[in-house]
């Protein structure tokens, strides 16, 4: 939050892409931001968010892509979204679309997972590397496909933005595991 507050006035128009049920949108609202839109592909998550936070603007992402004009947002947030997009092409396409809707000098904040060095994850990467043709992509026991990212890929993916900050904090996953993450802040 401190990083965003240092770069974004409270009046900023912010898109939380992949907002889930709106937890981050609500946190931003609590901090004084008042022009936030959250979108997610999950109708169920948006419905849950509308029940929990009826004052938020939460929308289901339409199948037609990003329904916003060029240069519309001051900032876009991607929090644990790239991990759900296993391919390079899919991630590049998303960032291209998000860059289009960012105003000049608009900010993009990405928080996601880097390649982990623990034995459990190393085994998952190796077991799935042939199937997905990309080290770091793996299938969870329930069938969901996720991706962890090399530092080189992070730099490649964000190369069309001007990097303002990059950190590698340790975080706790939804399943309670400690994991290494990256937090990137860049501008258009």
C-alpha positions as CSV (number, residue, x, y, z in Angstrom):
1,X,0.0,0.0,0.0
2,X,2.8,2.4,0.8
3,X,4.3,2.0,-2.7
4,X,1.0,2.8,-4.3
5,X,0.3,5.7,-2.1
6,X,3.7,7.2,-2.9
7,X,2.9,7.2,-6.6
8,X,-0.9,7.5,-6.9
9,X,-3.1,10.4,-5.7
10,X,-6.3,9.3,-4.0
11,X,-8.3,10.6,-7.0
12,X,-6.6,8.1,-9.4
13,X,-8.7,5.9,-11.6
14,X,-7.6,2.3,-10.7
15,X,-8.5,-1.0,-12.3
16,X,-7.9,-4.1,-10.2
17,X,-7.7,-6.8,-12.9
18,X,-8.5,-10.2,-11.5
19,X,-10.0,-8.7,-8.4
20,X,-11.6,-11.9,-7.1
21,X,-14.2,-10.9,-4.5
22,X,-12.8,-7.4,-4.1
23,X,-10.5,-7.6,-1.1
24,X,-7.9,-5.3,-2.5
25,X,-10.5,-2.9,-3.9
26,X,-12.0,-2.6,-0.4
27,X,-8.5,-2.1,1.1
28,X,-7.9,0.8,-1.4
29,X,-11.3,2.3,-0.5
30,X,-10.4,2.1,3.2
31,X,-7.2,4.0,2.4
32,X,-9.2,6.8,0.7
33,X,-9.1,5.8,-3.0
34,X,-12.6,6.4,-4.4
35,X,-12.3,5.6,-8.2
36,X,-11.7,1.9,-8.4
37,X,-13.1,-0.7,-10.7
38,X,-12.6,-4.4,-10.0
39,X,-13.0,-7.0,-12.8
40,X,-12.7,-10.7,-12.7
41,X,-13.6,-13.6,-15.0
42,X,-15.4,-15.5,-12.2
43,X,-19.1,-14.6,-11.9
44,X,-19.2,-16.4,-8.5
45,X,-16.3,-14.3,-7.1
46,X,-17.9,-11.0,-8.3
47,X,-21.2,-12.1,-6.8
48,X,-19.5,-12.8,-3.5
49,X,-17.8,-9.5,-3.6
50,X,-21.0,-7.6,-4.3
51,X,-22.5,-9.3,-1.2
52,X,-19.5,-8.5,1.0
53,X,-18.9,-5.0,-0.4
54,X,-22.0,-3.6,-2.1
55,X,-20.4,-0.2,-2.4
56,X,-17.7,-1.4,-4.7
57,X,-17.8,-1.3,-8.5
58,X,-17.1,-5.0,-9.3
59,X,-17.7,-6.4,-12.7
60,X,-17.5,-9.7,-14.6
61,X,-14.9,-9.5,-17.3
62,X,-16.7,-9.9,-20.7
63,X,-15.5,-12.3,-23.3
64,X,-14.8,-9.5,-25.7
65,X,-11.6,-8.3,-23.9
66,X,-11.1,-5.1,-22.0
67,X,-14.2,-2.9,-22.4
68,X,-12.3,0.3,-21.7
69,X,-11.1,3.1,-24.1
70,X,-7.4,3.8,-24.7
71,X,-5.6,5.8,-22.0
72,X,-8.5,5.4,-19.5
73,X,-6.9,4.3,-16.2
74,X,-4.2,5.9,-14.0
75,X,-3.2,2.5,-12.6
76,X,-3.8,-1.2,-13.2
77,X,-3.2,-3.8,-10.5
78,X,-2.4,-7.5,-11.2
79,X,-2.2,-9.4,-8.0
80,X,-1.7,-13.1,-8.4
81,X,-3.1,-13.0,-11.9
82,X,-0.1,-14.0,-14.0
83,X,0.2,-17.3,-12.0
84,X,-3.2,-18.2,-13.6
85,X,-2.0,-17.6,-17.2
86,X,0.5,-20.3,-18.0
87,X,1.7,-19.3,-21.4
88,X,4.1,-16.5,-22.5
89,X,1.7,-15.5,-25.3
90,X,-1.2,-15.2,-22.9
91,X,0.7,-13.1,-20.4
92,X,2.1,-10.8,-23.2
93,X,-1.4,-10.4,-24.7
94,X,-2.8,-9.3,-21.3
95,X,0.0,-6.8,-20.7
96,X,-0.4,-5.4,-24.2
97,X,-4.2,-4.9,-23.6
98,X,-3.6,-3.3,-20.1
99,X,-1.0,-1.0,-21.5
100,X,-3.5,0.2,-24.1
101,X,-6.0,1.3,-21.4
102,X,-3.4,3.0,-19.2
103,X,-3.0,6.7,-19.7
104,X,0.5,8.0,-20.6
105,X,2.7,7.6,-17.5
106,X,0.0,5.4,-16.0
107,X,1.2,2.8,-13.5
108,X,1.1,-1.0,-13.6
109,X,1.6,-2.9,-10.3
110,X,2.2,-6.6,-10.5
111,X,2.5,-9.0,-7.6
112,X,3.0,-12.6,-8.3
113,X,5.3,-15.6,-7.7
114,X,8.9,-16.3,-8.8
115,X,10.3,-19.7,-9.2
116,X,10.6,-21.3,-5.8
117,X,13.7,-23.1,-4.6
118,X,12.2,-25.6,-2.2
119,X,12.1,-29.3,-3.0
120,X,8.3,-29.6,-3.3
121,X,8.1,-26.9,-6.0
122,X,11.3,-28.0,-7.8
123,X,9.7,-31.5,-8.2
124,X,6.5,-30.0,-9.5
125,X,8.4,-27.9,-12.1
126,X,10.4,-30.9,-13.3
127,X,7.4,-33.3,-13.4
128,X,5.4,-30.9,-15.6
129,X,8.1,-29.2,-17.7
130,X,7.7,-31.7,-20.6
131,X,3.9,-31.4,-20.6
132,X,3.8,-27.6,-20.6
133,X,7.1,-27.0,-22.4
134,X,7.9,-24.4,-19.8
135,X,9.8,-24.8,-16.6
136,X,7.7,-23.3,-13.7
137,X,4.3,-24.4,-15.0
138,X,2.6,-27.2,-13.0
139,X,-0.8,-28.7,-12.3
140,X,-2.2,-28.6,-8.7
141,X,-3.8,-31.7,-7.3
142,X,-7.3,-30.3,-8.1
143,X,-6.3,-29.9,-11.8
144,X,-5.6,-26.1,-11.9
145,X,-2.6,-25.1,-13.9
146,X,-0.4,-22.4,-12.4
147,X,2.9,-20.7,-13.2
148,X,5.8,-19.4,-11.2
149,X,8.1,-17.0,-13.0
150,X,11.9,-16.7,-13.7
151,X,13.4,-13.3,-13.0
152,X,14.5,-13.1,-16.6
153,X,10.9,-13.6,-17.8
154,X,9.6,-10.9,-15.4
155,X,12.1,-8.5,-17.1
156,X,11.1,-9.6,-20.6
157,X,7.4,-9.4,-19.9
158,X,7.6,-5.9,-18.4
159,X,10.2,-4.5,-20.8
160,X,7.8,-2.2,-22.6
161,X,7.2,-0.3,-19.3
162,X,9.6,1.9,-17.4
163,X,10.5,0.1,-14.2
164,X,10.0,2.2,-11.0
165,X,10.4,-0.5,-8.4
166,X,11.0,-4.2,-8.2
167,X,11.1,-6.2,-4.9
168,X,11.2,-9.9,-4.0
169,X,9.3,-10.3,-0.7
170,X,8.4,-13.5,1.0
171,X,4.6,-14.0,1.2
172,X,2.1,-16.6,2.5
173,X,-0.1,-18.3,-0.1
174,X,-3.8,-18.9,0.3
175,X,-2.8,-22.5,1.3
176,X,-0.6,-21.2,4.1
177,X,2.8,-22.0,2.4
178,X,5.6,-19.5,2.5
179,X,6.6,-18.4,-1.0
180,X,8.9,-16.0,-2.8
181,X,7.1,-13.3,-4.8
182,X,7.9,-10.3,-6.9
183,X,6.3,-6.9,-6.7
184,X,6.8,-4.8,-9.8
185,X,5.8,-1.2,-10.3
186,X,6.2,0.4,-13.7
187,X,4.9,3.2,-15.8
188,X,3.7,3.5,-19.4
